[in-house]
Amino acid sequence: MQKKTALVPYAHLPRAHRDRHVLTSTVDVFGAAHWLLAERAPQPGGDVAPFDALVVSVDPGGNVELTELRSVRARWPHLDRLPDGGFVVAASRTRRNEDANQVQVFDALGREISSFSVGDAIEQLLVDETGHIWVGHFDENPVGIRRWSATGRLTWTSDGARIPGLFDCYALNVSGTAAWACPYTDFPLVEIRPDRPDRPVRVWTNRVRGAKAVAVHGERVAFYGGYREERNRLAHGELTETAVEPTDVGLLTPLDGPPGGRRRVVGRGSRIYVQAEPFTAWGVFDLSS
């Protein structure tokens, strides 16, 4: 029988705000959980008129903060918080002539202060502790992994980094100023430290396929998720000089949610945060525990 590891309850959307639709949710680099809420769900097809949205933030101490964002344009958004208290909202897909408005940056009062494009088909978007925006794309726009400033300046790209099989950024973990990734098709474990001039990218071969999240602590690593019956898999390994050596495989028990329902995952250092439908609660697995 496979070992089962239970997610630990981490953060909940306050009941007072559960009458709104959850557009997306995330956990930032400092451990605060955020929900982007709208009055109603997006309707299929057609253009999206700009709408006001509410961000409900719950910090690790349980304190709640509300931020009204004005004139949000993204139909299927990604969300993260900037270190100065502002927010980034990005449309996962670009349509027609909307490229320049794909990423909206809001200040701490919810006012849009800039917008720019990072390219179609955003799979992952995470902000680091210096305010850089890390973006991984899926295979309809296989441009790899890139890091942007909050003003839209490209500050690092995986172009030329010799990351094997980088067509779809299945898993991305951003903690501090570094990123870890496990991309399709070869699923190597990749460490990216753009500010390390001698060796900004390290790559380890890896036999775990299809993971949706990765956690790293020292020389230990854990991969969560996989294809079909492996969607709850939690695979552990240890880093050697060139490879991830598997140590054991178990199951990560999700919080309450419908069987087979959709999930969100966020990787931050040694932690993997998991959220199941209806997306009102986050659970956490911590590799360092």
C-alpha positions in Angstrom: 0.0 0.0 0.0 1.3 3.4 -0.9 2.1 5.8 1.9 -0.5 8.6 2.2 0.4 12.2 3.2 -2.4 14.5 4.1 -2.5 18.1 3.0 -2.5 20.5 6.0 -5.3 23.1 5.9 -3.7 26.5 5.2 -6.1 29.3 4.3 -9.8 29.8 3.7 -11.8 32.4 1.7 -13.9 34.1 4.4 -17.6 33.0 4.2 -18.7 36.7 3.8 -17.2 36.6 0.3 -18.3 33.2 -1.0 -21.3 34.6 -2.8 -19.0 35.9 -5.5 -17.3 33.9 -8.3 -13.7 32.8 -7.8 -11.9 33.8 -11.0 -8.5 32.6 -9.7 -6.5 32.2 -6.5 -2.9 31.9 -5.5 -0.4 32.0 -2.7 2.3 34.6 -2.9 6.0 34.4 -2.2 5.5 35.6 1.4 2.8 33.0 2.1 -0.3 35.1 1.8 -3.3 33.6 0.0 -5.3 35.7 -2.5 -8.6 35.2 -4.2 -9.7 37.3 -7.3 -13.5 37.5 -7.1 -16.1 38.8 -9.6 -19.9 39.2 -9.4 -20.4 36.4 -11.9 -18.6 33.8 -13.9 -17.2 34.8 -17.4 -19.6 34.0 -20.2 -18.3 31.8 -23.1 -17.5 33.5 -26.3 -17.5 37.2 -27.2 -15.4 40.0 -25.8 -15.1 40.8 -22.1 -16.0 44.3 -21.0 -13.7 45.7 -18.3 -15.1 44.9 -14.9 -14.3 45.6 -11.3 -13.0 42.8 -9.2 -12.3 42.2 -5.5 -9.1 40.6 -4.2 -9.5 39.0 -0.8 -6.1 38.4 0.9 -5.5 36.2 3.9 -2.0 36.4 5.4 -0.3 33.6 7.3 -1.6 35.1 10.6 -5.2 34.9 9.4 -5.6 38.7 8.8 -7.9 39.6 6.0 -7.4 42.5 3.5 -9.6 43.7 0.7 -8.5 45.4 -2.5 -10.9 46.6 -5.2 -9.3 46.3 -8.7 -10.8 48.6 -11.3 -11.4 47.7 -15.0 -9.9 44.2 -15.0 -9.9 42.9 -18.6 -8.8 39.3 -18.3 -11.4 36.6 -19.0 -9.3 33.7 -17.6 -6.8 35.5 -15.4 -3.6 34.7 -13.5 -3.0 36.7 -10.2 -0.2 37.4 -7.9 0.8 40.1 -5.5 3.8 42.4 -5.8 6.0 43.2 -2.8 4.8 46.8 -2.6 1.2 45.6 -2.1 0.1 45.9 -5.7 -1.2 43.1 -7.9 -0.5 41.6 -11.3 -3.4 40.3 -13.3 -2.7 38.6 -16.6 -4.9 37.0 -19.3 -3.7 33.5 -20.1 -4.7 34.0 -23.7 -4.2 37.0 -25.9 -7.0 37.8 -28.4 -7.2 40.1 -31.4 -5.4 43.4 -30.7 -5.2 43.0 -26.9 -1.6 42.0 -26.6 -0.5 45.4 -25.1 -3.2 45.0 -22.4 -2.5 41.3 -21.5 -0.8 42.0 -18.2 -2.2 44.7 -15.9 -0.3 46.0 -13.0 -2.3 47.6 -10.2 -1.1 49.6 -7.2 -2.0 48.9 -3.6 -5.1 51.0 -4.0 -6.4 49.0 -7.0 -5.5 51.5 -9.7 -4.0 50.3 -13.0 -0.5 51.8 -13.4 0.8 49.9 -16.4 0.1 47.2 -18.9 2.2 45.1 -21.3 2.4 41.8 -23.1 4.4 38.7 -22.2 3.0 36.4 -24.9 0.1 34.1 -25.5 -0.6 30.8 -23.6 0.5 31.5 -20.0 0.6 28.3 -18.0 2.3 29.7 -14.9 2.7 33.2 -13.5 4.5 33.8 -10.2 6.1 36.9 -8.6 9.3 36.6 -6.7 10.3 38.6 -3.6 12.0 41.4 -5.6 8.8 41.9 -7.8 10.0 40.1 -10.9 7.3 38.2 -12.7 8.1 34.7 -13.8 6.0 33.3 -16.7 6.0 29.8 -18.1 4.0 29.1 -21.2 2.2 26.0 -22.5 2.8 24.4 -25.9 0.6 26.5 -28.0 3.3 29.2 -27.6 6.4 27.2 -26.7 8.7 30.2 -25.8 9.8 28.6 -22.6 10.3 30.4 -19.3 10.9 34.1 -19.0 11.3 36.7 -16.2 9.9 40.2 -16.5 10.0 43.4 -14.5 6.7 44.9 -13.2 7.1 47.5 -16.0 7.2 45.0 -18.7 11.0 44.7 -19.3 12.3 41.3 -20.2 15.0 40.5 -17.6 15.7 36.8 -18.3 14.8 34.2 -20.9 15.3 30.5 -21.3 16.4 31.0 -24.9 19.9 29.5 -25.2 19.7 28.0 -21.7 19.9 24.4 -23.0 16.9 23.1 -21.1 16.0 19.9 -22.8 12.5 19.4 -24.1 11.1 22.8 -22.9 7.8 22.9 -24.7 5.3 23.3 -21.9 6.0 24.6 -18.3 4.1 21.9 -16.4 5.5 22.9 -13.0 7.1 26.2 -11.8 8.2 27.0 -8.3 9.3 30.6 -7.4 10.8 31.3 -4.0 13.1 34.2 -3.0 14.7 35.3 -6.3 15.1 31.8 -7.8 12.8 29.5 -9.8 12.6 25.7 -10.2 10.8 24.1 -13.1 9.8 20.7 -14.4 8.9 21.2 -18.1 7.3 18.9 -20.7 8.5 17.0 -22.7 11.6 15.6 -21.0 10.6 16.7 -17.4 14.1 17.6 -16.2 14.4 19.4 -12.9 15.7 22.9 -13.6 17.1 25.5 -11.2 17.2 29.1 -12.5 19.1 31.8 -10.7 19.5 34.7 -13.2 21.7 36.7 -10.7 24.2 33.9 -10.4 26.6 34.8 -13.2 28.8 31.7 -13.2 25.9 29.2 -13.6 22.4 30.7 -13.8 20.8 27.4 -14.9 21.3 23.9 -13.5 19.6 20.8 -15.0 19.0 17.4 -13.4 17.6 14.4 -15.4 14.4 13.1 -13.8 12.3 10.0 -14.3 9.0 11.4 -12.8 6.7 12.3 -15.7 3.8 14.8 -15.7 4.2 16.4 -12.3 2.1 19.6 -11.9 4.1 21.0 -8.9 7.6 20.6 -7.5 9.0 21.4 -4.0 12.7 21.6 -3.1 14.4 21.6 0.3 18.2 21.2 0.3 19.1 18.1 -1.6 15.5 16.7 -1.4 12.8 17.2 -3.9 9.1 16.2 -4.2 6.9 16.1 -7.3 3.1 16.3 -7.0 0.6 15.1 -9.6 0.8 13.2 -12.9 -1.2 11.7 -15.6 -4.6 10.1 -15.0 -4.4 7.7 -12.0 -1.3 9.5 -10.8 -3.0 12.8 -10.3 -2.5 12.5 -6.5 1.0 11.0 -6.7 3.7 12.4 -4.4 7.1 11.3 -5.6 10.2 12.0 -3.5 13.8 12.1 -4.7 17.3 13.3 -3.8 19.6 15.4 -5.9 22.9 14.0 -7.1 25.3 16.0 -9.3 23.4 15.3 -12.5 20.1 13.5 -11.7 17.1 13.2 -9.4 17.4 9.8 -7.7 13.9 8.5 -6.7 13.5 7.5 -3.1 9.8 6.7 -2.6 6.3 7.3 -4.1 3.1 7.9 -2.2 -0.1 9.8 -2.4 -1.0 13.3 -1.3 -4.5 13.3 0.1 -6.4 16.4 -1.1 -8.7 18.5 1.0 -12.5 18.1 0.5 -13.5 18.5 -3.2 -15.5 16.6 -5.8 -13.8 13.3 -7.0 -11.9 14.1 -10.2 -12.6 17.8 -9.8 -10.2 20.5 -11.0 -7.3 21.8 -8.8 -4.9 24.6 -8.6 -1.3 24.1 -7.4 1.4 26.6 -6.4 5.0 25.8 -5.7 7.0 28.0 -3.3 10.3 26.7 -2.1 9.8 23.6 0.1 6.0 24.0 -0.1 3.3 22.8 -2.5 -0.1 24.5 -2.1 -3.1 22.7 -3.5 -6.7 24.0 -4.0 -9.7 21.9 -5.1 -13.1 23.0 -6.4 -14.9 25.2 -5.4 -11.5 26.9 -4.8 -12.3 28.4 -1.4 -9.6 26.6 0.6 -5.8 26.0 0.3 -4.0 23.1 1.8 -0.2 22.8 2.0 2.4 20.1 1.9 5.8 21.2 3.3 8.9 19.1 2.3 10.8 20.6 5.2 8.4 19.4 7.9 
